[in-house]
Amino acid sequence: MIDNFIFSISIVVPIFLVMFTGYILKKKEIVGNGFVKAANKLIFNIALPIKLFRDVMKTSISDYFDIKFTVFVVMGTILSVVFIWILGLIFIRERSRLGAFIHSSFRGNFLYIGLSIMENITGSIGSKAPLVLAFVIPLYNILAVIVLTVTDTSKGSNISIKKTLSNIVKNPLIIAILAGVVASRFELSLPIILTRTMGYFEVVVTPLALITIGATFSLQKSVQNLFQPLLASMLKLIILPATAVFCAHLLGFSNEDILLIYILFGVPTSLVSYIMTAAMNGDEKLSSNIIMTTTLLSVFTMTGFVFIFKTIGIV
């Protein structure tokens, strides 16, 4: 039992220690907003696409193209939005806050924290993580536009569905995954100079991403108006992932699939939810509070889930 607990701590805590380092660096003014913006652009447009391309390229298409798994995560994401929306109508009296509450309660930080957790546990992002990125991440954007448009009380949102769909097509992560599929299908090999160059970018993804997350953290914001952020945290970190894992177990998914499903539904809220909420006239303050609260509490919830998974033999 003690060994399992130590294992769980060793998986989750290092990730948040690196995030905490980013927070300290920002507090000490060693890094600033300019650094965070530049680092995010580097990660999103170059480093992470390279990593995804290499990971997909190394995997046979038949190994990770799982229709059952894909349908499960897509339908699970859609149903989670419906469930959160219903609860939001019950508990959120201020309709101007409804969109931010729904969006921030379903959109998890799978790209940075999720992939980091998966790597810590299994040594790699796994063969099916690219499926999540290819299908669920674009779905997040589509659902976000629907939610924030329908709940927009000002009717002056700045993001159109057409523009969002265009951004999905041009998304460097999607392009990288598709390029990796082609390379895998035709068993392409890259020159050693190119693979070594890509390798340098790959190793930078996780630490730089976690530092930037920590650098955007504000403890003062996280303790304001706690009821709605705590409700969102309960949904995001406990209810949704527990339900998804239970259903995945009933449907006979493998242990690796169940772990990936948990990570998808159980990671804290993504920073992108704040950006889109603010751009579409949602309550950005509530979105920010939910991000901060879920990030803080996820240290305990993710450690707890990993401990349970280790104890029952899933990991």
KEPARO-287091 format. One record per residue (C-alpha): residue in three letters; x, y, z. Coordinates in nm, 4 decimals. Example, Ala and Ser with C-alpha at 12.3 -4.5 7.8 and 13.67 -1.06 7.14 Angstrom:
BEGIN
R residu        x        y        z
R    ala   1.2300  -0.4500   0.7800
R    ser   1.3670  -0.1060   0.7140
END
This chain:
BEGIN
R residu        x        y        z
R    met   0.0000   0.0000   0.0000
R    ile   0.2800   0.2422   0.0911
R    asp   0.4629   0.1541  -0.2300
R    asn   0.1522   0.2321  -0.4346
R    phe   0.1139   0.5674  -0.2615
R    ile   0.4784   0.6576  -0.3241
R    phe   0.4342   0.5570  -0.6882
R    ser   0.1283   0.7824  -0.7199
R    ile   0.3062   1.0769  -0.5613
R    ser   0.6073   1.0282  -0.7866
R    ile   0.3866   1.0398  -1.0959
R    val   0.1850   1.3541  -1.0220
R    val   0.3865   1.5758  -0.7874
R    pro   0.6933   1.6318  -1.0133
R    ile   0.4646   1.7784  -1.2791
R    phe   0.3199   2.0299  -1.0366
R    leu   0.6622   2.1089  -0.8914
R    val   0.7734   2.2173  -1.2382
R    met   0.4537   2.4237  -1.2654
R    phe   0.5289   2.5749  -0.9238
R    thr   0.8746   2.6656  -1.0524
R    gly   0.7056   2.8627  -1.3301
R    tyr   0.4907   3.0382  -1.0701
R    ile   0.7992   3.1356  -0.8647
R    leu   0.9842   3.2546  -1.1743
R    lys   0.6913   3.4827  -1.2586
R    lys   0.6626   3.6109  -0.8995
R    lys   1.0349   3.6897  -0.8966
R    glu   0.9919   3.8617  -1.2344
R    ile   1.2514   3.6327  -1.3913
R    val   0.9967   3.5587  -1.6638
R    gly   0.7114   3.7799  -1.7771
R    asn   0.4036   3.7782  -1.9977
R    gly   0.6182   3.8173  -2.3075
R    phe   0.8058   3.4988  -2.2250
R    val   0.4825   3.3078  -2.1638
R    lys   0.3296   3.4165  -2.4946
R    ala   0.6455   3.3366  -2.6901
R    ala   0.6859   2.9991  -2.5173
R    asn   0.3236   2.9032  -2.5887
R    lys   0.3704   2.9880  -2.9559
R    leu   0.6897   2.7830  -2.9692
R    ile   0.5222   2.4837  -2.8038
R    phe   0.1995   2.4970  -3.0026
R    asn   0.3443   2.5724  -3.3461
R    ile   0.6777   2.3885  -3.3440
R    ala   0.7809   2.1700  -3.0500
R    leu   0.4549   1.9837  -2.9805
R    pro   0.3744   1.9213  -3.3497
R    ile   0.7227   1.7735  -3.3932
R    lys   0.6715   1.5483  -3.0928
R    leu   0.3311   1.4309  -3.2157
R    phe   0.4634   1.3716  -3.5660
R    arg   0.7479   1.1556  -3.4334
R    asp   0.5207   0.9606  -3.1967
R    val   0.2608   0.8886  -3.4667
R    met   0.5263   0.8077  -3.7239
R    lys   0.6742   0.5388  -3.4970
R    thr   0.3358   0.3678  -3.4512
R    ser   0.1602   0.1406  -3.6969
R    ile  -0.1771   0.2806  -3.8024
R    ser  -0.3497  -0.0465  -3.7200
R    asp  -0.2173  -0.0213  -3.3630
R    tyr  -0.3934   0.3002  -3.2718
R    phe  -0.6890   0.3430  -3.5081
R    asp  -0.9564   0.2040  -3.2774
R    ile  -1.3124   0.2919  -3.3808
R    lys  -1.4648   0.1760  -3.0514
R    phe  -1.2237   0.3887  -2.8482
R    thr  -1.2710   0.6921  -3.0728
R    val  -1.6508   0.6739  -3.0566
R    phe  -1.6339   0.6369  -2.6779
R    val  -1.4201   0.9458  -2.6158
R    val  -1.6137   1.1575  -2.8670
R    met  -1.9567   1.0582  -2.7344
R    gly  -1.8307   1.0842  -2.3764
R    thr  -1.7172   1.4405  -2.4405
R    ile  -2.0489   1.5397  -2.5975
R    leu  -2.2555   1.3776  -2.3211
R    ser  -2.0413   1.5428  -2.0540
R    val  -2.1227   1.8825  -2.2047
R    val  -2.4945   1.8008  -2.2016
R    phe  -2.4731   1.6882  -1.8379
R    ile  -2.2790   1.9986  -1.7293
R    trp  -2.5209   2.2218  -1.9183
R    ile  -2.8192   2.0741  -1.7322
R    leu  -2.6476   2.1192  -1.3962
R    gly  -2.5488   2.4715  -1.4937
R    leu  -2.9114   2.5628  -1.5622
R    ile  -2.9960   2.4373  -1.2139
R    phe  -2.7126   2.5911  -1.0119
R    ile  -2.5971   2.8975  -1.2089
R    arg  -2.8436   3.1785  -1.1514
R    glu  -2.6488   3.4401  -1.3454
R    arg  -2.7049   3.3385  -1.7071
R    ser  -2.4093   3.5531  -1.8141
R    arg  -2.1831   3.3048  -1.6323
R    leu  -2.3368   2.9873  -1.7735
R    gly  -2.1211   2.9656  -2.0854
R    ala  -1.7959   3.0090  -1.8949
R    phe  -1.9054   2.7500  -1.6384
R    ile  -1.9907   2.4863  -1.9017
R    his  -1.6844   2.5507  -2.1161
R    ser  -1.4388   2.5456  -1.8268
R    ser  -1.5967   2.2349  -1.6750
R    phe  -1.5500   2.0081  -1.9779
R    arg  -1.2333   2.1339  -2.1500
R    gly  -0.9315   1.9657  -1.9957
R    asn  -0.5614   2.0415  -2.0345
R    phe  -0.4896   1.7117  -2.2099
R    leu  -0.2178   1.8536  -2.4335
R    tyr   0.0248   1.9529  -2.1600
R    ile  -0.0712   1.8002  -1.8260
R    gly  -0.2464   1.4943  -1.9715
R    leu   0.0385   1.3893  -2.1979
R    ser   0.2874   1.4546  -1.9159
R    ile   0.0961   1.2239  -1.6800
R    met   0.0747   0.9545  -1.9472
R    glu   0.4490   0.9743  -2.0124
R    asn   0.5298   0.9547  -1.6420
R    ile   0.3198   0.6411  -1.5977
R    thr   0.3913   0.4454  -1.9167
R    gly   0.7103   0.6041  -2.0506
R    ser   0.5354   0.7384  -2.3625
R    ile   0.2133   0.9118  -2.4623
R    gly   0.0763   0.5757  -2.5787
R    ser  -0.0464   0.4619  -2.9171
R    lys  -0.3974   0.6099  -2.8890
R    ala  -0.3242   0.9565  -2.7525
R    pro  -0.2996   1.0891  -3.1106
R    leu  -0.6595   0.9728  -3.1632
R    val  -0.7671   1.1909  -2.8733
R    leu  -0.5810   1.4861  -3.0204
R    ala  -0.7164   1.4269  -3.3697
R    phe  -1.0819   1.3938  -3.2696
R    val  -1.1450   1.5370  -2.9234
R    ile  -0.9336   1.8542  -2.9364
R    pro  -1.1127   1.9854  -3.2502
R    leu  -1.4408   1.8762  -3.0918
R    tyr  -1.3570   2.0933  -2.7899
R    asn  -1.3425   2.3965  -3.0190
R    ile  -1.6707   2.3159  -3.1925
R    leu  -1.8513   2.2545  -2.8636
R    ala  -1.6991   2.5707  -2.7151
R    val  -1.8352   2.7820  -2.9989
R    ile  -2.1801   2.6256  -2.9628
R    val  -2.1886   2.6702  -2.5851
R    leu  -2.0527   3.0242  -2.5792
R    thr  -2.2702   3.1370  -2.8701
R    val  -2.5955   2.9980  -2.7325
R    thr  -2.5300   3.1354  -2.3835
R    asp  -2.3954   3.4729  -2.4983
R    thr  -2.6206   3.7364  -2.3422
R    ser  -2.4515   4.0237  -2.5253
R    lys  -2.4881   3.8684  -2.8726
R    gly  -2.1584   4.0199  -2.9794
R    ser  -1.9181   3.7291  -2.9814
R    asn  -1.5954   3.7781  -3.1752
R    ile  -1.5407   3.4216  -3.2971
R    ser  -1.7454   3.2677  -3.5788
R    ile  -1.8085   2.9002  -3.6374
R    lys  -1.6614   2.9356  -3.9880
R    lys  -1.3414   3.0845  -3.8499
R    thr  -1.3161   2.8155  -3.5845
R    leu  -1.3568   2.5348  -3.8408
R    ser  -1.0924   2.7030  -4.0564
R    asn  -0.8562   2.7161  -3.7579
R    ile  -0.9150   2.3457  -3.6933
R    val  -0.8114   2.2585  -4.0493
R    lys  -0.4985   2.4748  -4.0170
R    asn  -0.4193   2.3554  -3.6635
R    pro  -0.0483   2.2551  -3.6535
R    leu  -0.1261   1.9640  -3.4190
R    ile  -0.3796   1.8161  -3.6603
R    ile  -0.1419   1.8700  -3.9524
R    ala   0.1399   1.7017  -3.7592
R    ile  -0.0765   1.4000  -3.6737
R    leu  -0.1910   1.3577  -4.0359
R    ala   0.1671   1.3913  -4.1573
R    gly   0.2711   1.1281  -3.9037
R    val  -0.0028   0.8946  -4.0301
R    val   0.1253   0.9321  -4.3869
R    ala   0.4846   0.8746  -4.2775
R    ser   0.3797   0.5679  -4.0792
R    arg   0.1695   0.4288  -4.3627
R    phe   0.4544   0.4502  -4.6143
R    glu   0.7216   0.3613  -4.3565
R    leu   0.9235   0.6722  -4.4331
R    ser   1.2630   0.7188  -4.2708
R    leu   1.4112   1.0594  -4.1958
R    pro   1.7771   1.1636  -4.2268
R    ile   1.9718   1.1379  -3.9022
R    ile   2.0364   1.5138  -3.9021
R    leu   1.6610   1.5825  -3.9107
R    thr   1.5732   1.3254  -3.6431
R    arg   1.8358   1.4618  -3.4051
R    thr   1.7156   1.8173  -3.4647
R    met   1.3577   1.7099  -3.3928
R    gly   1.4779   1.5315  -3.0808
R    tyr   1.5967   1.8580  -2.9284
R    phe   1.2522   2.0102  -2.9747
R    glu   1.0805   1.7012  -2.8337
R    val   1.2592   1.7164  -2.4992
R    val   1.1639   2.0819  -2.4540
R    val   0.7854   2.0325  -2.4803
R    thr   0.6927   1.9051  -2.1343
R    pro   0.9082   2.1248  -1.9055
R    leu   0.8469   2.4430  -2.1039
R    ala   0.4708   2.3836  -2.1192
R    leu   0.4481   2.3212  -1.7449
R    ile   0.6561   2.6298  -1.6643
R    thr   0.4268   2.8496  -1.8753
R    ile   0.1184   2.7099  -1.7002
R    gly   0.2715   2.7898  -1.3623
R    ala   0.3696   3.1376  -1.4788
R    thr   0.0046   3.2190  -1.5560
R    phe  -0.1191   3.1057  -1.2154
R    ser  -0.2694   3.3586  -0.9720
R    leu  -0.3388   3.2376  -0.6187
R    gln  -0.5483   3.5445  -0.5410
R    lys  -0.7844   3.4773  -0.8329
R    ser  -0.8250   3.1129  -0.7368
R    val  -0.9906   3.1884  -0.4008
R    gln  -1.2519   3.4330  -0.5302
R    asn  -1.6184   3.3278  -0.5654
R    leu  -1.5494   2.9693  -0.4700
R    phe  -1.8890   2.7975  -0.5089
R    gln  -1.9011   2.7790  -0.8877
R    pro  -1.5292   2.6967  -0.9299
R    leu  -1.5628   2.4212  -0.6680
R    leu  -1.8721   2.2809  -0.8399
R    ala  -1.6861   2.2845  -1.1719
R    ser  -1.3861   2.1184  -1.0046
R    met  -1.6020   1.8403  -0.8628
R    leu  -1.7409   1.7741  -1.2087
R    lys  -1.4101   1.8029  -1.3918
R    leu  -1.1848   1.6184  -1.1508
R    ile  -1.4106   1.3559  -0.9897
R    ile  -1.7587   1.2979  -1.1321
R    leu  -1.6821   1.3010  -1.5064
R    pro  -1.3595   1.0956  -1.4944
R    ala  -1.5064   0.8435  -1.2479
R    thr  -1.8131   0.7982  -1.4674
R    ala  -1.6009   0.7651  -1.7821
R    val  -1.3715   0.5068  -1.6198
R    phe  -1.6678   0.3069  -1.4876
R    cys  -1.8338   0.2989  -1.8312
R    ala  -1.5034   0.2098  -2.0001
R    his  -1.4589  -0.0808  -1.7597
R    leu  -1.8106  -0.2081  -1.8283
R    leu  -1.7438  -0.1928  -2.2026
R    gly  -1.4301  -0.4023  -2.1664
R    phe  -1.1604  -0.1508  -2.2564
R    ser  -0.7995  -0.2441  -2.1842
R    asn  -0.6144  -0.1042  -1.8829
R    glu  -0.4124   0.1307  -2.1044
R    asp  -0.7315   0.2599  -2.2669
R    ile  -0.8954   0.3132  -1.9273
R    leu  -0.5923   0.5069  -1.8066
R    leu  -0.5994   0.7294  -2.1153
R    ile  -0.9749   0.7816  -2.0786
R    tyr  -0.9263   0.8860  -1.7165
R    ile  -0.6532   1.1316  -1.8103
R    leu  -0.8680   1.2841  -2.0860
R    phe  -1.1630   1.3452  -1.8545
R    gly  -0.9719   1.4010  -1.5273
R    val  -0.7076   1.6638  -1.6040
R    pro  -0.7613   2.0244  -1.4857
R    thr  -0.9193   2.2874  -1.7080
R    ser  -0.7220   2.4095  -2.0078
R    leu  -0.5960   2.7676  -2.0376
R    val  -0.7568   2.7804  -2.3820
R    ser  -1.0967   2.7892  -2.2143
R    tyr  -1.0090   3.1318  -2.0720
R    ile  -0.8917   3.2632  -2.4091
R    met  -1.2032   3.1528  -2.6002
R    thr  -1.4404   3.2549  -2.3213
R    ala  -1.2951   3.6049  -2.3099
R    ala  -1.3033   3.6376  -2.6894
R    met  -1.6701   3.5351  -2.7053
R    asn  -1.7946   3.7688  -2.4325
R    gly  -1.8193   3.5021  -2.1649
R    asp  -1.7307   3.5514  -1.7993
R    glu  -1.3519   3.5338  -1.8213
R    lys  -1.3128   3.5871  -1.4461
R    leu  -1.5140   3.2740  -1.3697
R    ser  -1.3177   3.0834  -1.6327
R    ser  -0.9903   3.1966  -1.4751
R    asn  -1.1097   3.0973  -1.1280
R    ile  -1.2085   2.7505  -1.2499
R    ile  -0.8690   2.7019  -1.4149
R    met  -0.6883   2.7964  -1.0956
R    thr  -0.9121   2.5864  -0.8704
R    thr  -0.9025   2.2724  -1.0839
R    thr  -0.5256   2.3033  -1.1207
R    leu  -0.4737   2.3264  -0.7441
R    leu  -0.7150   2.0462  -0.6547
R    ser  -0.5958   1.8154  -0.9328
R    val  -0.2745   1.7549  -0.7379
R    phe  -0.4856   1.5595  -0.4891
R    thr  -0.7462   1.4077  -0.7221
R    met  -0.4980   1.2831  -0.9812
R    thr  -0.2721   1.1402  -0.7114
R    gly  -0.5760   0.9638  -0.5655
R    phe  -0.6877   0.8173  -0.8967
R    val  -0.3362   0.6998  -0.9872
R    phe  -0.3110   0.5399  -0.6410
R    ile  -0.6397   0.3532  -0.6968
R    phe  -0.5324   0.2444  -1.0465
R    lys  -0.1995   0.1188  -0.9112
R    thr  -0.3683  -0.0670  -0.6261
R    ile  -0.6203  -0.2487  -0.8489
R    gly  -0.3647  -0.3226  -1.1198
R    ile  -0.4645  -0.0854  -1.4006
R    val  -0.1134   0.0661  -1.3994
END
